[in-house]
Amino acid sequence: MTDTSRARKLADRIRVVVAETLQRRIKDPRLGYVTITDTRVTGDLQDATVFYTVYGDDEDRAASAAALESAKGILRSEVGRQLGVRFTPTLTFVADALPENAKTIDDLLARARASDEQVRKAATDASYAGDADPYRKPVEDEDDDTDADADAAKTAKDDDKGSATA
């Protein structure tokens, strides 16, 4: 079993070599604006999966996929020549789903913003269903106030008597 860090390093190097080779050596007119997004190598270093995206419509994607499949031999030879490993991994090209996922997320965020705007508009024109302040407050008894005043007056009267006898 090989070290996963070695597989990661090899995958990174394969990504760079394939991208540079596509840019400099492959002159296929079917090849559109291809971006190599990621590369993964199996643990035994025998197979490499290269993920790519293509800028354009479905026709451009299909044409670029055909161009990558036809250039697979040249790309593998270049990878083997530049890496200097004992066994050059086989290359498999897979269209990356990242742009579609990003578009889906953008659409969901746009729907959430529209929903928030509807809620905001409804909240600005809305009024309270009940009182403006829905919390209960303790009722202040007027009897308690008069009893407290009477107690204070009685205490003051008692203090006056105590100071006169002293």
C-alpha positions, 0 to 999 in steps of 0.5 A: 500500500502506498502513502496517500501523501504520495498519491496526492502529490502525484495527482497534483503533478498530473493535473499541472502536466495535463493542463500545460500539455493541453495548452501548449501541445494539443491543437485539436480544433474540437478542444474548447476552453477546458479547465482541469479542476482536479485530479485523483489517483488511486492508492496503487498509483495505477489509475488517475481520474482527471476532472475538467470543465468546459466553458460553453454549451452542450455541443462544446462539452461534447466536442471537448470530451471527444478531443480529450479522449483522442488526445489521451495517449499523448497526454499519458506519454507526456505525464510519464515523461515528466513524472519519471515514475515506473508505471504511468497511470492510465488517465480517465477524463470526467466532466466535473459537475461543479458548474451545475452544482454552483448554478443550482446553489445560485438558483436556490439563493435567488429563490430564498432572496425573493421569498425574504423580500416577500416576507419583508413587504408583508411585514412592513404593511402588517399590523399587530393581531392583538395589542401592540405589546402582547406581554402581560403586566402585573396589575397595580392595586390601588388598595396596596398603595393606600395600605402602604401610605397608612402603614407609613403614617402609623410608623411616623406617628409611633416615631413621634411618640417614642421621641417625646418620651425619651 
